Amino acid sequence: MPKVELKVLFKKLQRDDKKEVLEFHVMGELLPHSETLVMMAGNMANLLIGDSEAGTIPAEFKSIQRDSKKTVLKFEVKGDSEDKIIKLYPYAGHNVTLDIEASQMSIEEFEEAEEVHEGLEYNVNTDGTVELEGQVSIDDLPFGEPDEVNFDNEEITDDDDLLD
Protein backbone atom coordinates (compact mmCIF):
# COMPACT_ATOMS: atom_id res chain seq x y z
CA MET A 1 0.00 0.00 0.00
CA PRO A 2 1.22 3.50 -0.70
CA LYS A 3 2.31 5.99 1.91
CA VAL A 4 -0.40 8.50 2.88
CA GLU A 5 0.49 12.06 3.85
CA LEU A 6 -2.12 14.16 5.66
CA LYS A 7 -2.27 17.60 7.25
CA VAL A 8 -3.83 16.90 10.67
CA LEU A 9 -4.44 18.35 14.10
CA PHE A 10 -2.51 16.23 16.61
CA LYS A 11 -5.44 16.29 19.01
CA LYS A 12 -4.40 13.97 21.79
CA LEU A 13 -1.62 11.82 23.19
CA GLN A 14 -3.22 9.69 25.92
CA ARG A 15 -1.24 7.35 28.10
CA ASP A 16 -2.32 4.82 30.72
CA ASP A 17 -0.83 1.67 32.29
CA LYS A 18 -1.41 -0.56 29.30
CA LYS A 19 -1.36 1.58 26.17
CA GLU A 20 -0.65 4.87 24.49
CA VAL A 21 -3.23 6.28 22.11
CA LEU A 22 -2.53 8.94 19.49
CA GLU A 23 -5.54 10.82 18.11
CA PHE A 24 -5.48 13.00 15.00
CA HIS A 25 -8.25 15.11 13.44
CA VAL A 26 -8.54 15.86 9.75
CA MET A 27 -10.76 18.94 9.51
CA GLY A 28 -13.40 19.34 6.80
CA GLU A 29 -15.78 17.11 4.90
CA LEU A 30 -13.24 15.96 2.32
CA LEU A 31 -10.76 13.28 3.43
CA PRO A 32 -7.81 12.82 1.10
CA HIS A 33 -6.87 9.16 0.51
CA SER A 34 -10.07 8.01 2.21
CA GLU A 35 -10.19 4.60 0.47
CA THR A 36 -6.60 3.82 1.40
CA LEU A 37 -7.16 4.88 5.02
CA VAL A 38 -10.27 2.73 5.37
CA MET A 39 -8.30 -0.26 4.02
CA MET A 40 -5.49 0.38 6.54
CA ALA A 41 -7.80 0.65 9.58
CA GLY A 42 -7.50 -2.31 11.92
CA ASN A 43 -3.94 -3.11 10.79
CA MET A 44 -0.42 -2.20 11.82
CA ALA A 45 0.99 1.03 10.45
CA ASN A 46 4.20 3.03 10.70
CA LEU A 47 3.68 6.68 11.64
CA LEU A 48 5.95 9.65 11.06
CA ILE A 49 4.71 12.77 12.80
CA GLY A 50 5.82 16.15 11.57
CA ASP A 51 9.52 16.89 11.73
CA SER A 52 9.85 15.19 15.13
CA GLU A 53 13.04 13.38 16.09
CA ALA A 54 10.95 10.38 17.15
CA GLY A 55 11.31 8.72 13.77
CA THR A 56 8.93 6.01 12.65
CA ILE A 57 6.51 4.75 15.30
CA PRO A 58 4.82 1.35 14.97
CA ALA A 59 1.11 1.56 15.84
CA GLU A 60 -2.15 -0.26 15.38
CA PHE A 61 -4.61 1.82 13.34
CA LYS A 62 -7.50 1.39 15.80
CA SER A 63 -10.26 3.38 14.13
CA ILE A 64 -11.36 5.99 11.66
CA GLN A 65 -14.54 7.97 12.46
CA ARG A 66 -16.11 10.53 10.19
CA ASP A 67 -18.72 13.19 10.81
CA SER A 68 -19.70 16.36 8.96
CA LYS A 69 -16.90 18.49 10.43
CA LYS A 70 -13.91 16.19 10.83
CA THR A 71 -12.42 12.72 10.58
CA VAL A 72 -10.84 11.21 13.69
CA LEU A 73 -7.91 8.78 13.30
CA LYS A 74 -6.91 6.77 16.38
CA PHE A 75 -3.70 4.77 16.74
CA GLU A 76 -2.43 2.59 19.58
CA VAL A 77 1.35 2.64 19.87
CA LYS A 78 2.98 -0.80 19.89
CA GLY A 79 6.39 -1.99 21.00
CA ASP A 80 8.97 -0.35 23.18
CA SER A 81 8.46 3.19 21.92
CA GLU A 82 8.53 5.15 25.18
CA ASP A 83 11.56 7.27 24.18
CA LYS A 84 9.94 8.07 20.85
CA ILE A 85 6.61 9.04 22.44
CA ILE A 86 8.29 11.49 24.82
CA LYS A 87 9.64 13.34 21.79
CA LEU A 88 6.07 13.81 20.49
CA TYR A 89 4.73 15.82 23.45
CA PRO A 90 5.71 19.22 21.97
CA TYR A 91 3.63 18.43 18.86
CA ALA A 92 0.38 17.54 20.66
CA GLY A 93 -2.27 20.20 20.14
CA HIS A 94 -0.67 21.48 16.93
CA ASN A 95 -1.20 21.03 13.23
CA VAL A 96 1.35 18.58 11.83
CA THR A 97 2.03 16.47 8.79
CA LEU A 98 1.22 12.81 9.42
CA ASP A 99 2.75 10.13 7.20
CA ILE A 100 1.03 6.75 7.46
CA GLU A 101 2.47 3.66 5.83
CA ALA A 102 1.11 0.12 6.08
CA SER A 103 3.41 -2.12 8.11
CA GLN A 104 4.83 -5.35 6.76
CA MET A 105 3.87 -7.10 10.03
CA SER A 106 0.37 -8.07 11.06
CA ILE A 107 -0.92 -7.26 14.56
CA GLU A 108 -0.60 -10.93 15.54
CA GLU A 109 3.02 -11.13 14.36
CA PHE A 110 3.87 -7.94 16.21
CA GLU A 111 2.26 -9.10 19.47
CA GLU A 112 3.99 -12.51 19.24
CA ALA A 113 7.37 -10.84 18.81
CA GLU A 114 6.62 -8.57 21.77
CA GLU A 115 5.58 -11.40 24.13
CA VAL A 116 8.57 -13.74 23.72
CA HIS A 117 10.44 -14.11 27.01
CA GLU A 118 11.74 -16.94 29.15
CA GLY A 119 9.70 -16.41 32.30
CA LEU A 120 10.08 -18.32 35.55
CA GLU A 121 8.71 -21.70 36.54
CA TYR A 122 6.74 -21.68 39.76
CA ASN A 123 4.22 -23.65 41.80
CA VAL A 124 1.03 -22.24 43.30
CA ASN A 125 0.13 -23.71 46.68
CA THR A 126 -3.47 -24.43 47.71
CA ASP A 127 -3.44 -21.35 49.95
CA GLY A 128 -2.56 -19.17 46.92
CA THR A 129 1.09 -18.56 47.75
CA VAL A 130 3.71 -19.03 45.06
CA GLU A 131 6.98 -20.94 45.37
CA LEU A 132 9.96 -20.37 43.11
CA GLU A 133 12.98 -22.65 43.05
CA GLY A 134 15.84 -20.91 44.82
CA GLN A 135 13.48 -18.41 46.44
CA VAL A 136 14.71 -16.99 49.75
CA SER A 137 12.35 -17.17 52.70
CA ILE A 138 12.14 -14.48 55.37
CA ASP A 139 13.22 -17.21 57.80
CA ASP A 140 16.51 -17.59 55.87
CA LEU A 141 17.52 -13.96 56.45
CA PRO A 142 19.61 -12.96 59.46
CA PHE A 143 17.94 -10.73 62.01
CA GLY A 144 19.21 -7.94 64.21
CA GLU A 145 20.88 -4.64 63.49
CA PRO A 146 23.24 -4.58 60.47
CA ASP A 147 26.28 -4.06 62.73
CA GLU A 148 25.31 -7.10 64.77
CA VAL A 149 24.68 -9.54 61.92
CA ASN A 150 27.47 -12.01 61.29
CA PHE A 151 26.87 -13.86 58.01
CA ASP A 152 29.82 -16.27 58.28
CA ASN A 153 29.64 -16.86 62.05
CA GLU A 154 33.08 -15.26 62.39
CA GLU A 155 34.03 -13.01 65.25
CA ILE A 156 34.08 -9.36 64.23
CA THR A 157 36.53 -7.26 66.17
CA ASP A 158 36.17 -3.89 64.39
CA ASP A 159 34.53 -2.16 61.43
CA ASP A 160 37.50 -2.89 59.11
CA ASP A 161 36.70 -6.60 59.36
CA LEU A 162 33.25 -5.84 57.91
CA LEU A 163 34.82 -4.45 54.74
CA ASP A 164 36.95 -7.55 54.03
C-alpha positions in Angstrom: 0.0 0.0 0.0 1.2 3.5 -0.7 2.3 6.0 1.9 -0.4 8.5 2.9 0.5 12.1 3.8 -2.1 14.2 5.7 -2.3 17.6 7.3 -3.8 16.9 10.7 -4.4 18.3 14.1 -2.5 16.2 16.6 -5.4 16.3 19.0 -4.4 14.0 21.8 -1.6 11.8 23.2 -3.2 9.7 25.9 -1.2 7.3 28.1 -2.3 4.8 30.7 -0.8 1.7 32.3 -1.4 -0.6 29.3 -1.4 1.6 26.2 -0.6 4.9 24.5 -3.2 6.3 22.1 -2.5 8.9 19.5 -5.5 10.8 18.1 -5.5 13.0 15.0 -8.2 15.1 13.4 -8.5 15.9 9.8 -10.8 18.9 9.5 -13.4 19.3 6.8 -15.8 17.1 4.9 -13.2 16.0 2.3 -10.8 13.3 3.4 -7.8 12.8 1.1 -6.9 9.2 0.5 -10.1 8.0 2.2 -10.2 4.6 0.5 -6.6 3.8 1.4 -7.2 4.9 5.0 -10.3 2.7 5.4 -8.3 -0.3 4.0 -5.5 0.4 6.5 -7.8 0.6 9.6 -7.5 -2.3 11.9 -3.9 -3.1 10.8 -0.4 -2.2 11.8 1.0 1.0 10.4 4.2 3.0 10.7 3.7 6.7 11.6 5.9 9.6 11.1 4.7 12.8 12.8 5.8 16.2 11.6 9.5 16.9 11.7 9.9 15.2 15.1 13.0 13.4 16.1 10.9 10.4 17.2 11.3 8.7 13.8 8.9 6.0 12.6 6.5 4.8 15.3 4.8 1.3 15.0 1.1 1.6 15.8 -2.2 -0.3 15.4 -4.6 1.8 13.3 -7.5 1.4 15.8 -10.3 3.4 14.1 -11.4 6.0 11.7 -14.5 8.0 12.5 -16.1 10.5 10.2 -18.7 13.2 10.8 -19.7 16.4 9.0 -16.9 18.5 10.4 -13.9 16.2 10.8 -12.4 12.7 10.6 -10.8 11.2 13.7 -7.9 8.8 13.3 -6.9 6.8 16.4 -3.7 4.8 16.7 -2.4 2.6 19.6 1.4 2.6 19.9 3.0 -0.8 19.9 6.4 -2.0 21.0 9.0 -0.3 23.2 8.5 3.2 21.9 8.5 5.2 25.2 11.6 7.3 24.2 9.9 8.1 20.8 6.6 9.0 22.4 8.3 11.5 24.8 9.6 13.3 21.8 6.1 13.8 20.5 4.7 15.8 23.4 5.7 19.2 22.0 3.6 18.4 18.9 0.4 17.5 20.7 -2.3 20.2 20.1 -0.7 21.5 16.9 -1.2 21.0 13.2 1.3 18.6 11.8 2.0 16.5 8.8 1.2 12.8 9.4 2.8 10.1 7.2 1.0 6.8 7.5 2.5 3.7 5.8 1.1 0.1 6.1 3.4 -2.1 8.1 4.8 -5.4 6.8 3.9 -7.1 10.0 0.4 -8.1 11.1 -0.9 -7.3 14.6 -0.6 -10.9 15.5 3.0 -11.1 14.4 3.9 -7.9 16.2 2.3 -9.1 19.5 4.0 -12.5 19.2 7.4 -10.8 18.8 6.6 -8.6 21.8 5.6 -11.4 24.1 8.6 -13.7 23.7 10.4 -14.1 27.0 11.7 -16.9 29.1 9.7 -16.4 32.3 10.1 -18.3 35.6 8.7 -21.7 36.5 6.7 -21.7 39.8 4.2 -23.6 41.8 1.0 -22.2 43.3 0.1 -23.7 46.7 -3.5 -24.4 47.7 -3.4 -21.4 49.9 -2.6 -19.2 46.9 1.1 -18.6 47.7 3.7 -19.0 45.1 7.0 -20.9 45.4 10.0 -20.4 43.1 13.0 -22.7 43.0 15.8 -20.9 44.8 13.5 -18.4 46.4 14.7 -17.0 49.8 12.4 -17.2 52.7 12.1 -14.5 55.4 13.2 -17.2 57.8 16.5 -17.6 55.9 17.5 -14.0 56.5 19.6 -13.0 59.5 17.9 -10.7 62.0 19.2 -7.9 64.2 20.9 -4.6 63.5 23.2 -4.6 60.5 26.3 -4.1 62.7 25.3 -7.1 64.8 24.7 -9.5 61.9 27.5 -12.0 61.3 26.9 -13.9 58.0 29.8 -16.3 58.3 29.6 -16.9 62.1 33.1 -15.3 62.4 34.0 -13.0 65.2 34.1 -9.4 64.2 36.5 -7.3 66.2 36.2 -3.9 64.4 34.5 -2.2 61.4 37.5 -2.9 59.1 36.7 -6.6 59.4 33.2 -5.8 57.9 34.8 -4.4 54.7 36.9 -7.5 54.0 
